[in-house]
Amino acid sequence: NPLTSEPVTKNASMYARDSFRVLSNLTLNFGIRWEKQNLLDRDGRTAGADSATGNPGINLNYWAPRLGVVWDPSGSARSKVFGSWGRYYESIPADIQIRAFGGEAICFCYNLSASPTNFLPDTSVRPFALLGGTEPVEPELKGQYIEEWVVGVEHEIMPNTTVGVKVAYRNL
């Protein structure tokens, strides 16, 4: 059936992080996340792969680092000045697999019969088809990501009550 497609995306990821206390009131945080995304086409092959051109298709590997610093200026564990930076990749949506690699086809077929029981296409009128086949994929395709910078300050004014300001900047 040309209109049936059940795409599969295989995702894997690993994350490692650690903290390093440089001084009693200064901590460095760092981490790295590895993600892999492999989009499969209707036939279970890597979507967009083309052995003739050497294009690996949509089989992406990402390394996304994170860095952070936390400083307690008073040393009382009641206040902190902090900052962080990180890169966050977005998964390619499955809709791309259905539309571009699902073998989906749209056929405009015509029937000029006045009879409501005649539902067969009229062979005298040429059908018009859209889509079908697979879409070309950029050989150097990379996933989109967000880089995020966060800086802020917080202070505990009484037990369980903290006031602070945080600014986040994100760049797609």
C-alpha positions as CSV (number, residue, x, y, z in Angstrom):
1,N,0.0,0.0,0.0
2,P,1.7,3.2,-1.1
3,L,0.1,5.3,1.6
4,T,1.2,3.2,4.6
5,S,4.4,4.2,6.3
6,E,5.7,3.4,9.8
7,P,8.9,5.3,10.2
8,V,11.4,4.4,12.8
9,T,13.9,6.7,14.5
10,K,16.7,5.1,16.5
11,N,18.1,7.5,19.2
12,A,20.8,6.8,21.7
13,S,22.5,9.1,24.2
14,M,25.0,9.2,27.1
15,Y,25.7,11.9,29.5
16,A,28.6,12.5,31.9
17,R,29.0,15.3,34.4
18,D,31.2,16.2,37.3
19,S,31.8,19.0,39.8
20,F,35.2,20.3,41.0
21,R,35.4,22.4,44.1
22,V,38.2,24.8,43.4
23,L,37.8,26.7,46.7
24,S,35.5,26.3,49.6
25,N,33.1,28.8,48.0
26,L,33.8,28.2,44.3
27,T,32.6,25.2,42.3
28,L,33.1,24.3,38.6
29,N,30.6,22.1,36.9
30,F,31.2,20.4,33.5
31,G,29.5,17.8,31.5
32,I,29.1,16.4,28.0
33,R,26.2,14.7,26.3
34,W,26.6,12.4,23.2
35,E,23.5,11.8,21.1
36,K,23.0,9.7,18.0
37,Q,19.9,9.9,15.8
38,N,19.3,7.6,12.9
39,L,16.2,8.1,10.8
40,L,15.1,5.1,8.8
41,D,13.0,5.2,5.7
42,R,10.0,3.2,4.7
43,D,12.2,0.2,3.9
44,G,14.3,0.3,7.1
45,R,17.3,1.9,5.5
46,T,19.0,5.0,6.7
47,A,16.9,7.8,5.3
48,G,18.6,9.7,2.4
49,A,21.6,7.4,2.3
50,D,23.1,7.0,-1.2
51,S,26.0,4.7,-1.7
52,A,26.7,6.0,-5.2
53,T,27.5,9.5,-3.8
54,G,28.8,8.4,-0.4
55,N,26.0,10.3,1.4
56,P,25.5,8.6,4.8
57,G,22.0,10.0,5.0
58,I,20.4,11.1,8.3
59,N,22.6,9.3,10.8
60,L,23.8,12.1,13.0
61,N,26.2,12.2,16.0
62,Y,26.3,15.1,18.3
63,W,28.6,16.2,21.1
64,A,27.0,18.8,23.4
65,P,29.2,20.3,26.1
66,R,28.0,22.1,29.3
67,L,30.0,24.3,31.6
68,G,29.0,26.1,34.8
69,V,30.4,28.0,37.8
70,V,28.9,28.7,41.2
71,W,30.5,31.2,43.6
72,D,29.3,31.9,47.2
73,P,30.7,35.4,47.8
74,S,30.0,35.4,51.5
75,G,31.0,31.8,52.1
76,S,27.9,31.3,54.3
77,A,26.1,29.0,51.8
78,R,23.2,31.5,51.7
79,S,24.1,33.3,48.5
80,K,25.4,32.4,45.1
81,V,26.5,34.0,41.9
82,F,26.3,31.6,39.0
83,G,26.8,31.2,35.3
84,S,26.5,28.4,32.8
85,W,26.8,27.6,29.1
86,G,25.4,24.6,27.2
87,R,24.6,23.3,23.8
88,Y,21.4,21.4,23.3
89,Y,20.5,19.6,20.1
90,E,17.0,19.0,18.9
91,S,15.8,15.7,17.5
92,I,14.7,15.7,13.9
93,P,10.9,15.2,13.9
94,A,9.4,12.0,12.6
95,D,7.1,14.0,10.3
96,I,10.1,14.4,8.0
97,Q,10.4,10.7,7.7
98,I,6.8,10.3,6.7
99,R,6.7,13.2,4.2
100,A,10.2,12.9,2.7
101,F,11.1,9.2,3.2
102,G,7.8,7.4,3.7
103,G,7.2,6.7,0.0
104,E,4.1,8.9,0.3
105,A,2.4,9.7,-3.0
106,I,-0.5,11.8,-3.9
107,C,-2.3,11.0,-7.1
108,F,-4.9,13.2,-8.7
109,C,-7.0,10.8,-10.8
110,Y,-10.1,11.8,-12.6
111,N,-13.4,10.1,-13.3
112,L,-15.7,11.8,-15.8
113,S,-18.6,9.3,-15.4
114,A,-22.0,10.7,-14.2
115,S,-22.7,7.4,-12.5
116,P,-22.2,7.4,-8.7
117,T,-21.4,3.7,-8.8
118,N,-18.4,4.2,-11.1
119,F,-15.5,5.0,-9.0
120,L,-12.7,3.8,-11.3
121,P,-10.4,6.4,-12.9
122,D,-11.1,7.4,-16.4
123,T,-8.2,6.0,-18.5
124,S,-8.7,8.7,-21.1
125,V,-7.5,11.3,-18.6
126,R,-3.9,11.2,-17.6
127,P,-3.4,11.1,-13.8
128,F,-1.1,13.7,-12.1
129,A,1.1,12.5,-9.3
130,L,2.9,14.5,-6.6
131,L,5.7,13.3,-4.3
132,G,6.8,9.7,-4.5
133,G,10.4,8.5,-4.2
134,T,12.8,10.0,-1.6
135,E,14.0,13.5,-1.0
136,P,17.7,14.3,-1.5
137,V,19.6,14.9,1.7
138,E,22.5,17.4,2.2
139,P,25.6,15.2,2.6
140,E,26.9,17.4,5.4
141,L,23.6,17.7,7.2
142,K,23.9,18.8,10.8
143,G,21.2,19.0,13.5
144,Q,20.0,22.3,14.8
145,Y,21.0,23.3,18.3
146,I,20.5,25.9,20.9
147,E,23.4,27.5,22.8
148,E,22.3,28.8,26.1
149,W,24.1,31.3,28.5
150,V,22.7,31.8,32.0
151,V,23.9,34.2,34.7
152,G,22.3,35.0,37.9
153,V,22.5,35.8,41.6
154,E,20.5,34.4,44.5
155,H,20.4,35.0,48.3
156,E,18.5,33.3,51.0
157,I,16.7,36.0,53.0
158,M,15.1,33.5,55.5
159,P,14.9,29.7,55.7
160,N,13.2,28.3,52.6
161,T,12.9,31.8,51.0
162,T,15.3,32.9,48.3
163,V,15.3,36.0,46.1
164,G,17.3,36.3,43.0
165,V,17.7,37.4,39.4
166,K,18.5,35.2,36.5
167,V,19.1,36.1,32.8
168,A,19.1,33.5,30.1
169,Y,20.2,34.1,26.5
170,R,19.5,31.4,23.9
171,N,20.8,31.4,20.3
172,L,19.3,29.0,17.8
